Each structure stands twice: as structure tokens, then as C-alpha cells.
Amino acid sequence: MTVYGIDISTKKIAVAKILPDGFDVVELTAKSRSWESRLQQLYPQFFEYVSKTMVTDDFVVIEDVPLVQNRAALIKLTHFVAMCKVVCLHHEIDCFPVNVKTWKRSVLGDGNADKDKIRSMAKQIFGAKISKLSQDGVDALCVAKWGDLRVRGND
């Protein structure tokens, strides 16, 4: 079983997987002006990635939609999370949401960690190779680590 972590925005889906000897991170992007068009662009990319990479024994953890002050942003992000869940369901892959504060507390020891602290702690956990990753990629990797801790019983 491979554990995947997914960090979502309305422009990018970062997918990280924990490997026995490290990790792999892929970022799927869309550049259209409208969020609906970006959703249409990201859907086939994510569907193809899941089809080619994941199997039914895998475990996918998706960072749940954070509480944002802008209601429109909340609605848009919810569509992207739902799209990822539906693709996983289509492929019969277990998919589990995790709250941002929950994975930060468990993986980093601080539920309120900012971007700098996330990157610093991720470097301690995963090594210097994370310096090449975007913040979304680092977040996805930490989400995957949270799932790996659950699956392997190390937490």
C-alpha cells in the first residue's frame, strides 16, 4: 500500500507519495482565468494520474477545505476537493480528509505552524530534497506523512 497526500488550491493539485526510500511529489496545474475552466483542466490531469499511478490498495489523504473568510473561495475549494474525492471513488481508492490543524499538530508538533515552520520541520523529516518543492508540494508531503503515520500505526 502506498500512502498519498493531496494539497489543493483552485490552480494546482499537489500529490505526494511516501516511498520506502523517500518520496515523490507531482504538481498538476491549470492556468485559465476562471476557476470553472481550471477545474475542467485539472480533472483530466488528476484522473489520468490516479489511473496510471494508484491502485485500490492505496490510501489517499486530502487536506480538507480550510476555514476561509471569503465564502466564494470556500465554495470554489470545495468543488476541487469534491472532484478529487470523486476520482478516487471512481477508482475504488480509500480517500480520507484531514483538517489542516490536525496534520500540522501530528506531523510538525504545532497546529498553527506557518509556512516557514512547515518547511523547516519538513526538511528535518524528509531531508534537504524538499528545498526544491513548492509550498503546496511540501504541504502535500506532510499530509501524506500524516496518513502514513495512521496506516503504519506510528502515532
Residue, then its C-alpha position, 0 to 999 in steps of 0.5 A: m500500500t502506498v500512502y498519498g497526500i493531496d494539497i489543493s488550491t483552485k490552480k494546482i493539485a499537489v500529490a505526494k507519495i511516501l516511498p520506502d526510500g523517500f518520496d515523490v511529489v507531482e504538481l498538476t496545474a491549470k492556468s485559465r482565468s476562471w476557476e470553472s475552466r481550471l477545474q475542467q483542466l485539472y480533472p483530466q490531469f488528476f484522473e489520468y494520474v490516479s489511473k496510471t499511478m494508484v491502485t485500490d490498495d492505496f490510501v489517499v489523504i486530502e487536506d480538507v477545505p480550510l476555514v476561509q473568510n471569503r465564502a466564494a473561495l470556500i465554495k470554489l475549494t470545495h468543488f476541487v476537493a469534491m472532484c478529487k474525492v470523486v476520482c478516487l471513488h471512481h477508482e475504488i481508492d480509500c480517500f480520507p480528509v484531514n483538517v489542516k490543524t490536525w496534520k500540522r499538530s501530528v506531523l510538525g508538533d504545532g497546529n498553527a505552524d506557518k509556512d516557514k515552520i512547515r518547511s523547516m520541520a519538513k526538511q528535518i523529516f524528509g531531508a534537504k530534497i524538499s528545498k526544491l518543492s513548492q509550498d503546496g508540494v511540501d504541504a502535500l508531503c506532510v499530509a501524506k506523512w500524516g496518513d502514513l503515520r495512521v496506516r503504519g500505526n506510528d502515532 
